[in-house]
Amino acid sequence: MFTGLVEALGTVLHVEPDGAGRHLFVSEPAIVPQLSIGDSVAINGACLTVVERDGDVCRFQAGPETLKRTNLGELTANQRVNLERAMRMSDRLGGHLVQGHIDGLGRVLERIRQGEWETVWFSCPPELGRQMVSKGSVAVDGVSLTLVDVAAERFSVALIPHTLAATTLGLRPPGATVNLETDLIAKYVQKGLQAMLGP
């Protein structure tokens, strides 16, 4: 479980094919040296396991299902990625409950600069749009964000200067693919209502 508060930006050193999967080698000097084999780390919001560490470089394995449902299959050398270690039960929950299980992919539609801030519109699959509400929460590439406006197949968020500087969301141009995870509570509410009301 994660909070959606990105701890660091890592750099993809290289990617190696592994049958239908891939090995991702990620470097980062602050938190990676503290990791152990078996630790869970959210990379762009997708929960992966540390399978090897050497100094400030970690190796992760991404299987076919992960590559199909996330933007991790698009990663190449020198790209930046959002990193967050799994939360401890004693941690403050500064963002919202994020599982690290990506629900679908969206794209950056539009970036609207407002001084140091930006309003960013993303596309989303309609089934995910039904789980979003204005002022609710969503994780985009693992970043916990507050929804501003929500339509059937798109939504907007307001990004503060810190988020733009400290996460990959400041680097994503229009057309870029992003990982989306909707709010856990919204999923359970929707499932309960469907069970009561029928299809």
N, C-alpha and C positions, 0 to 999 in steps of 0.2 A: 504494500500500500504506500502511496505517495501523497504529497500535498499540492503538487503543481507549482512549487516554488523552486525554480531552477537554481542550482548551486554553482554551476560553472559551465562555461563553453569549452567543449573538447574539440580536438581536431582529428579528423579521420586520416590516419597515416597511409593505410592502404586497405584494400578489400581483396579477399581471396575466395574464389569459388570453392564450394564443397558439395559436389553433386548438385542437388536442387536447392541447396542452401548456400550460405556465405559466412566467412569469417570476417569480422570487423575489428580492425586494430585502431584503437582510439587513444590519443595522448592528451594528458592534462596534468599540470604540475601540482595542483593544490589537493584535490580529493582522491585522485587515482592512487597515489602512494599509500593511502589509508585503507584501500580496498583489499579484501581477501577473496580467494577462490570460493565460489559459491554465493557471493553477495549478489543481491539484486540491484540493478541500476536502470533507471528510466532513461532511454536514449531517444530524444524527440518524443517522449511520452510513452514509448513502448518498453515494457519491462523485459530486460535481458539479464542473463546470468554471467558473471565473470568466470571464465574458464581458464584464464592464464593471466598472470601479471608479471611484468618485469620493469621495475622502477616506476616511471610515470606513464607506462603504456599497458593497456588492458586489451585482452582478446575476448570477443563475444561471438557466439554462434547465433545466427538468425536462420531459422528453418523456412521451408517453403510457405507455410501458412502465414508466418510473420511477414515475409517478403511480399506476399500477395495482398495483405490487408493494410500495409503501412508504406511510408515513403522510404524505408530503410534500404529497399532494393535499388533506389536511385542514387545512393551515396557513392561518392568517388573520393579519391585522395585530395586532401587539403580542404574539404568542406568542413564547416563548423556544425556541431551538434549540441543540443541541450542535454545536460547531465543532472540527474538528481538521484541521490542514494535513497533506498527504502527508509521510510520513517520509523522511528522508535515509538513505542506506545506512550512514552513520557514526553514526546515532542509537542510543541505548540502546533496547532493546525492553522497556519496562517493563510493557506489557500482554501482548498476544499478536498474532500476525499476523492483521490484519483487512484484507480486500480492499476493503471499501466496496461490495460487491455484496450487496444484501439478499436473503435466501433466502425470507423469508415474514413474515407479520404475526402478532403475538400481542396479548394484552390483559392489562392488570393485573387479576388476580383478587382478590388480598387483600394488605393491608399490615398487618403485625404489629409494633407498636412494642415495643422492648425497651430502655428507657432512651434513649440517644442513637442507638442502632442501629435498623434495621428489617430484618425478613425480609419479602421480597416474593415472592409467587407470581404467575407469568405463565402464560397458556395458550400453547400452540404447536401447529402442525399435527403430526400423528403422524409424518410423514416426517422432520420436523426433530427430534422427540423421540428418534428412533432414532440420531441423530448426537450425542447428548449423554450424558455420564457424570458422576457425582458427582465433584467436584474437578477436572473439566475446565473448558474455557473457552467462553464465549458472549459475543457482543456484542449488547447491548440498546440500541437508539437510538444505536449507535456507542460505547457504554461497555463496555470490557473487564471482564467479571465472572467470578468463580469460581462454578460450579454447586454448590449444596448438595445438594438432593434432586431427583431426576429421575423422573417418571412418564411414562406413554405420551403424554399430551397436556398436560402441565404441568411446570413446574420452579420451583425457588425459588433465590433468591440472598440473601446478607446484605449490606446496604448500610451502610457506615461513614458517620459524620457528614460527612466531606469530600465523599464522592460525593453525598450528599443535598443538600449546599449548592452544589456546583460543577457539577452536571449537571441536566438536566430530569427525571431519575428521582426527585428530591425533590418534583417538582411534579405527577407523574402520578397522578390519582385512579383508584380501581377503575373498570374499564370502558374506560379510555383505551387507544388502539391504540399499539403499539410495533413498531419495526423489529427483526427478528431476523437475525443472521448466525451460523451455526454455525462451529465450528472447521475451518479448512482441512484439517488433517491428518485429521480424522474423515471428511471427505468422500472423500478419496483412499483411506483404509482401507476404507470401506464399498463404494466402487466396485470396488476390487480383490477384496474378498471375494465380491461379487456375480458378478464375472467368473469366479471359481474355482468357486463353488457353484451358479451358475445362478440363474434367477428363483425 
